[in-house]
Amino acid sequence: PLLLSFEMSLIVTVVCLLLAFPLAVILSKYSTDKNSFIVMIFILPMWMNFMLRTLAWRLILLNNGILNQILTTLGFGKVHLMNTIWAVILGTVYDYLPFMVLPIYNALVKIDNDVISAAQDLGAGQWTILRRIFIPLSIPGVVSGITMVMVPSISEFVIASMLGGGKVYLIGNVIEQAFNSGYADIHAGSGLSLSLMVLILISMVIYRFFDGEEGESSLW
């Protein structure tokens, strides 16, 4: 379960990063008024209860759910995603994607437009601006987003239970059962929880390191 949790968390983090970075770049280019409205629309689903969002994905991914009904109507065959690791990954990506977008977006909006204009005046193309300006200056936001997505997704058990149907067994499920099952093993659950806590502390140290570097660079 621990190895599967790490693999699932790594996939979720990579997918969130690949989706979040271009989205954050696009959002950062809008004017301030449009930006606020678009960001509000983007984070609006986060105001809905976590369980309801996961239940909605369950209704979508069921074998006779909305997704398969649409595919059948279009003449395609059914896909069987429910009770698989891919359903868990999809639900986790949806729930944690805003936690990757917002830190990267906050880092990108701090970039002075004069810096981009100067780069363009010196002949830099879009790819050069992305590689030499956007990516380096967004690293603190990327690290923050990775921390905010990877750490909670490792210990995720609600999504695994609802979308995995008991067939996807993650470390969070092990800890939950260690405390709540009829054969409770509090010591094992505490030990596993402590190991995840150590991982969280390591992630916080890494984030503080990059955050400190950003502060020092801004002084210069």
C-alpha positions, 0 to 999 in steps of 0.5 A: 500500500505504501509503494502504491500510495507513493506512485499514485501521489507522484502521478497525481502531482505530475498531472496537476503540474502539467495542467496547472502551469499553462493554466496559471500562465494564461490566468496571469496574462489577463487584466486585474479585473478579469483575473479576479473573476476567472480565479473566483470561477476556478476555485468555486468548486472548492467551496462545495463539500469534498464528499459531494465532489467525490460522489459526483465523480462516482456518478460520472464514472459508474459503468452506467454513469454519465460518461458511459452514457455519453460514449454510448450515445456517440457510438463508442464503447463503454470504459470501465474506470470505476473501482480502478486506480485510474478513477482514484487518480482522476478524482484526486487530480480534480480535487487537488488541482486548485492547490497546484494552480493558485501557488504558481499563479501567485508566483507568476503575477508577481513578475513585472511586465517590464521584465517581459517587455525588456526580454521581447525588446532584446529579441527573446521569443515566447519559448525563451521567455518561458524558459528564462523568466517564467519557469525560474521565477515560478519555482517557489510556487511550483514547490509550494504546489507540489507540497500541497498536492503530494503530501495530502494525496499520499495519505488520501483514503476517502477518494480511494474508498469511494472511487476505488470500491475497496479494490484500491488499497492505499496507506491512508486506508491502512491507517484508517482501518488500523484505528476503526476496524474491529481488529484495531491496531493503534500502535501500527496506525500511530507508527504509519501516521508518524511516518507520514508526519515525518514526510510532511516535515521534510516537505515543509523544510524543502518549501522553506528553503525555496521560499527563503531563496526567493526572499534573498533574491528579491533583496538583490 
